[in-house]
Amino acid sequence: MTGAGYAVLVLLVLLLFGGGFLLGRRTARPVRTSDVGTPVEHATFETLHTASLAAPPLRAGLTEESARKSARRLRSLLGTDALCLTDRDRVLVWDGEGDHHGKHVMDQVRGLLASGRDTAFHSDCDDLDCPLRWAVAVPLTVDHRVLGSLIAYAPRESAVLARAAGEVARWVCVQLELAELDRSRTQLIEAEIRALRAQISPHFIFNSLAAIASFVRTDPEQARELLLEFADFTRYSFRSHGDFTTLADELHSIDQYLALVRARFGKRLSVRLQVAPEVLPVALPFLCLQPLVENAVKHGLEGAVALPRDLNSARAGETPIRISISALDAGSEAVVVIEDDGTGMDPERLRQILRGEGGTSTGIGLLNVDERLRQVYGDDYGLVIETGIGAGMKITVRLPKYRAGVHGS
């Protein structure tokens, strides 16, 4: 073998050895996240990640703050030089170059806001150094209502940008629709709570105050304690913050309510309470149990005759009404049972009430609570009611110990 041939052979061996060494290093080292996926997969991930970051602000609706927080992400999705978001009256945010264009935007999208149709236009900018020469504007609509517009700017006309702006605008519209649904849900819950508060009837308030007044002369200390209970009960019932509360707070409000009822009915009302400490922190819809206890009191004492002035003595022949309230630990759930031995109800009548056929003043508490439980936790968590004429009533409520979005306040 010649010297040249020998040199070539050595070079080939070195190349083979070096290639094997590098291949071994590559296969032996741990695979990093950046090594995984094709460029297309990586770009898809980046797009989805950017969209996920832009979504939360938009779930608050189309406002100046939500537009400011989401505009940069939206511009990144489009890869454009500038992006503008407007409502029907003004520019909410400008992100990118050429913000001097913002003063003309509302004139340029006036037709779009009226018709709801996409539009494209030349910027006609006098600044020779400004890169923004063309723009495409897309309406932001919810329930066929034009709420505003999304405008993307570029150096030149681009059919790709026009299609992309349309898709991004539709995605923004979906987020705004979800915001509308959230707002409608909140308004519905507030309306339901107002209905429950209206059920705390003037008769109950009047009777409670009358019972308190009856103790002013005979037992001033008792009257003072009842006034404090009444104040705390009404403060809790008419609070203005939070859709949810804790089982501990709800049971405390029920105890105050029953103290006021006992002031009226004395020994005729007997209450047994059994609570497992483990379930006290469990969150549940606000004013969820109090209407059920009020229902037990109402039906348990239905048909009662006028009581003697001595509210702490039971008239001969009057049967005491017993109410049992238990809140027990059941693994992943808390189980609340409210039971009375009162007059009960015809099961068919109960079914009518839970179908919303009970009228405006009948069974509103049962229907309201049943609907809210199903709305928050699903249909598997509606009220379970056992009753019959003359057989009293037993109401069972199951509450998951944890449910996303349900937090006591």
C-alpha positions in Angstrom: 0.0 0.0 0.0 1.3 3.4 -1.0 1.7 6.3 1.5 -1.2 8.1 0.0 -3.4 5.0 0.2 -2.4 4.5 3.8 -3.3 8.1 4.6 -6.7 7.8 3.0 -7.4 4.6 5.0 -6.4 6.3 8.3 -8.7 9.2 7.5 -11.6 6.9 6.8 -11.0 5.1 10.1 -10.9 8.4 12.0 -14.1 9.6 10.4 -15.8 6.3 11.2 -14.6 6.4 14.8 -15.6 10.0 15.2 -19.0 9.5 13.7 -19.6 6.5 16.0 -18.4 8.5 19.0 -20.8 11.4 18.2 -23.7 9.0 17.6 -23.0 7.3 20.9 -22.9 10.7 22.7 -26.2 11.7 21.1 -28.0 8.4 21.9 -26.6 8.2 25.4 -27.5 11.7 26.7 -31.0 12.4 28.0 -33.4 13.8 25.5 -34.2 17.4 26.2 -37.6 19.0 25.6 -36.1 21.1 22.9 -35.0 18.0 21.0 -38.6 16.7 20.7 -40.9 17.5 17.9 -40.7 18.8 14.3 -40.6 22.5 13.5 -44.3 22.3 12.7 -45.1 20.7 16.0 -43.0 23.3 17.8 -44.8 26.1 16.0 -48.1 24.6 16.9 -47.2 24.4 20.5 -46.0 28.1 20.5 -49.3 29.2 18.9 -51.5 27.3 21.3 -49.4 28.6 24.2 -49.7 32.2 23.1 -53.5 31.7 22.6 -53.8 30.3 26.1 -52.1 33.4 27.5 -54.3 35.8 25.6 -57.6 34.0 26.6 -57.9 34.8 30.4 -58.0 38.6 30.0 -60.7 38.4 27.2 -62.9 36.3 29.5 -63.5 39.6 31.4 -65.2 41.0 28.3 -64.1 43.7 25.8 -62.7 46.4 28.0 -59.7 48.7 27.9 -57.9 46.6 30.5 -58.6 43.2 28.8 -57.6 44.6 25.4 -54.3 46.0 26.9 -53.5 42.6 28.4 -54.2 40.5 25.4 -53.1 42.8 22.4 -49.5 41.8 22.4 -50.4 38.1 22.4 -52.8 38.6 19.6 -50.3 40.5 17.6 -47.8 37.6 18.2 -50.4 35.2 16.8 -50.7 37.2 13.7 -47.0 38.1 13.3 -48.0 41.6 12.2 -46.3 45.0 12.7 -49.2 46.5 14.7 -52.6 45.6 16.0 -55.5 47.6 17.3 -58.6 46.7 19.3 -61.6 49.0 19.5 -65.1 48.9 21.0 -67.9 50.7 19.2 -66.8 54.2 20.4 -63.0 54.3 20.8 -59.7 52.7 20.4 -59.0 50.4 23.4 -55.4 49.6 22.7 -52.7 50.0 20.1 -49.8 47.5 20.1 -46.8 47.8 17.8 -45.4 50.5 15.5 -47.1 53.5 14.1 -49.4 54.4 17.0 -50.1 57.8 15.2 -52.5 55.8 13.0 -54.8 55.4 16.1 -56.4 58.8 15.7 -57.9 57.8 12.3 -59.0 54.2 13.2 -62.6 54.9 14.3 -63.3 56.8 11.0 -61.9 53.9 9.1 -64.0 51.2 10.8 -67.2 53.1 11.1 -68.7 51.2 8.2 -67.6 47.9 9.6 -69.2 48.6 13.0 -72.5 49.4 11.2 -72.5 46.5 8.8 -70.5 43.8 10.6 -68.5 43.0 7.5 -64.7 42.7 7.2 -62.9 45.6 5.5 -59.4 46.3 4.2 -57.9 49.7 3.5 -54.7 51.6 2.8 -53.3 53.6 5.6 -52.4 56.7 3.4 -49.7 57.6 5.9 -47.7 60.7 5.1 -44.7 59.5 7.1 -42.3 57.9 4.6 -40.6 56.0 7.3 -43.8 54.4 8.6 -44.0 50.7 7.6 -47.7 50.5 8.0 -49.2 50.8 4.5 -52.2 48.4 4.6 -54.6 47.1 7.2 -57.4 44.6 7.5 -60.2 45.1 10.0 -62.5 42.3 11.3 -65.7 42.8 13.5 -65.9 41.3 17.0 -69.4 40.0 17.3 -71.4 38.3 20.1 -75.0 37.1 19.5 -75.1 39.0 16.2 -74.1 42.2 18.0 -70.9 44.0 16.9 -69.0 44.9 20.0 -65.9 46.3 18.4 -63.1 45.5 15.9 -59.7 43.9 15.5 -57.4 45.7 13.0 -54.1 44.2 11.8 -51.5 46.4 10.0 -48.8 45.4 7.6 -46.3 46.9 5.0 -48.3 45.6 2.1 -51.5 43.8 1.1 -51.6 40.2 2.3 -54.3 37.7 1.7 -52.7 35.4 4.3 -52.9 38.2 6.9 -56.5 38.8 6.0 -57.5 35.2 6.5 -55.4 34.9 9.7 -57.0 38.1 11.1 -60.4 36.6 10.5 -59.5 33.4 12.3 -58.0 35.3 15.3 -61.0 37.6 15.5 -63.3 34.6 15.5 -61.3 33.1 18.4 -61.5 36.4 20.2 -65.3 36.4 19.7 -65.5 32.9 21.3 -63.7 34.3 24.4 -66.1 37.2 24.5 -69.1 34.9 24.2 -67.8 32.9 27.2 -67.4 36.2 29.0 -71.1 36.9 28.3 -72.1 33.5 29.5 -70.1 34.0 32.7 -71.8 37.4 33.2 -75.2 35.9 32.5 -74.5 33.1 35.0 -73.4 35.6 37.6 -76.6 37.6 37.0 -78.7 34.5 37.2 -77.1 33.5 40.5 -77.6 37.0 41.9 -81.2 36.9 40.8 -81.7 33.5 42.5 -80.2 34.8 45.7 -82.4 37.9 45.6 -85.4 35.6 45.3 -84.2 33.7 48.3 -83.7 36.9 50.2 -87.2 37.9 49.2 -88.4 34.6 50.7 -87.2 35.8 54.1 -90.6 37.2 54.4 -91.7 40.4 56.1 -93.9 38.2 58.3 -90.8 36.4 59.6 -89.1 39.7 60.3 -92.2 41.2 61.9 -92.8 38.1 64.0 -89.1 38.0 65.1 -89.1 41.6 66.2 -92.5 41.1 67.9 -91.1 38.1 69.8 -88.0 40.1 70.8 -90.2 43.0 72.0 -92.2 40.6 74.2 -88.9 39.9 76.2 -87.9 43.6 76.6 -89.7 44.0 79.9 -89.8 40.4 81.2 -86.2 39.4 80.2 -84.1 42.3 78.9 -80.9 40.2 78.6 -82.8 37.6 76.4 -84.1 40.5 74.3 -80.6 41.8 73.8 -79.2 38.4 72.8 -82.1 37.9 70.3 -81.5 41.4 68.8 -77.8 40.5 68.2 -78.9 37.2 66.6 -81.3 39.0 64.4 -78.7 41.5 63.4 -76.1 38.8 62.5 -78.7 36.7 60.7 -79.8 39.6 58.5 -76.2 40.7 57.9 -75.3 37.3 56.6 -78.5 36.8 54.5 -78.1 40.2 52.8 -74.3 40.2 52.3 -73.2 41.4 48.9 -70.0 39.5 48.3 -69.4 36.0 47.0 -71.5 33.3 45.4 -70.3 30.6 47.9 -69.8 30.2 51.6 -68.6 27.5 54.0 -70.7 24.9 55.7 -69.6 26.4 59.0 -71.0 29.9 58.1 -74.2 28.5 56.7 -74.8 26.4 59.8 -74.0 29.4 62.1 -76.7 31.4 60.2 -79.1 28.6 60.6 -78.5 28.5 64.3 -79.3 32.2 64.5 -82.5 31.7 62.5 -83.6 28.9 64.8 -82.9 31.0 67.8 -85.4 33.6 66.5 -87.9 30.8 65.7 -87.6 29.4 69.2 -88.3 32.9 70.6 -91.7 32.6 69.0 -92.6 29.0 69.5 -90.7 28.1 72.7 -90.7 24.4 73.6 -92.9 23.5 70.6 -89.8 23.4 68.5 -87.1 20.9 69.3 -83.9 20.9 67.2 -81.2 18.2 67.1 -77.9 19.1 65.5 -75.1 16.7 64.6 -72.1 18.0 62.8 -68.7 16.4 62.0 -65.9 18.9 62.4 -64.2 17.6 59.2 -66.9 19.0 57.0 -67.1 22.5 58.4 -64.7 24.0 55.8 -66.6 22.5 52.8 -67.7 25.2 50.3 -71.3 25.4 49.0 -73.6 27.9 47.3 -74.6 30.8 49.5 -78.0 30.5 51.2 -78.2 26.9 50.2 -79.3 25.2 53.4 -81.1 28.0 55.3 -84.2 27.8 52.9 -84.4 24.0 53.5 -84.5 24.6 57.3 -87.0 27.3 56.8 -89.1 24.9 54.8 -88.9 22.3 57.6 -90.0 25.0 60.2 -92.9 26.1 57.9 -94.3 22.7 57.2 -93.5 21.4 60.7 -95.5 24.1 62.4 -98.1 24.5 59.6 -101.6 24.8 61.1 -100.4 25.8 64.5 -102.9 27.7 66.6 -102.2 31.0 68.3 -99.6 30.6 71.1 -99.9 31.7 74.7 -98.2 34.9 75.8 -95.8 32.8 77.8 -93.6 31.8 74.8 -91.6 29.3 76.9 -94.5 27.0 77.7 -96.3 24.6 75.4 -100.0 24.6 75.5 -101.6 21.3 76.5 -102.4 19.2 73.4 -99.9 21.0 71.1 -97.5 18.4 69.7 -93.8 19.5 69.7 -92.2 19.6 66.3 -88.8 18.0 66.0 -86.2 19.0 63.4 -83.0 17.1 62.9 -80.0 18.6 61.1 -76.9 16.5 60.4 -73.7 17.3 58.4 -71.6 14.2 58.2 -68.3 13.1 56.5 -68.7 10.7 53.6 -65.3 10.4 52.1 -65.0 12.7 49.2 -68.4 14.3 50.0 -70.2 16.0 52.9 -73.8 14.8 53.4 -76.3 17.1 55.0 -79.7 15.8 56.1 -82.5 18.0 57.2 -85.5 16.1 58.6 -88.8 17.1 60.3 -91.8 15.2 61.6 -94.3 17.8 60.5 -97.2 17.7 58.1 -95.2 16.5 55.1 -96.3 16.9 51.5 -98.0 15.0 48.7 -95.2 13.5 46.5 -96.9 14.6 43.4 -97.2 18.1 44.7 -93.5 18.0 45.5 -92.7 17.0 41.9 -94.7 19.9 40.6 -92.8 22.3 42.8 -89.4 20.9 41.6 -90.6 21.3 38.0 -91.3 25.0 38.6 -95.1 24.5 38.6 -95.7 25.5 42.2 -96.5 29.1 41.6 -94.6 32.3 42.5 -95.0 31.9 46.3 -94.9 28.1 46.8 -91.8 26.0 47.2 -89.4 28.7 45.8 -86.8 27.7 48.3 -86.8 24.0 47.4 -86.8 24.8 43.6 -84.1 27.5 43.9 -81.7 25.3 45.9 -82.3 22.3 43.7 -81.5 24.2 40.6 -78.4 25.9 42.0 -77.0 22.6 43.3 -77.4 21.0 39.8 -75.9 24.1 38.1 -72.8 24.1 40.3 -72.2 20.4 40.8 -74.2 18.6 38.0 -77.5 16.7 37.9 -76.2 14.0 40.3 -76.2 16.5 43.1 -79.8 17.7 43.1 -82.0 17.5 46.3 -83.1 14.0 47.4 -86.5 14.5 49.2 -88.5 11.8 51.0 -92.0 12.9 52.1 -95.6 12.0 52.3 -98.8 13.5 53.7 -98.5 13.4 57.5 -95.1 11.7 57.3 -92.8 14.7 57.7 -90.0 15.4 55.2 -86.4 14.3 54.8 -84.1 16.3 52.6 -80.6 15.0 51.7 -77.9 17.3 50.2 -74.6 15.8 48.9 -71.7 18.3 48.6 -68.3 17.4 47.0 -65.5 18.5 49.3 -63.7 19.9 46.4 -65.0 21.3 43.1 -63.0 23.6 40.8 -64.3 27.2 41.1 -66.2 26.6 44.3 -64.5 28.4 47.2 -66.0 29.7 50.4 -65.8 33.4 51.1 
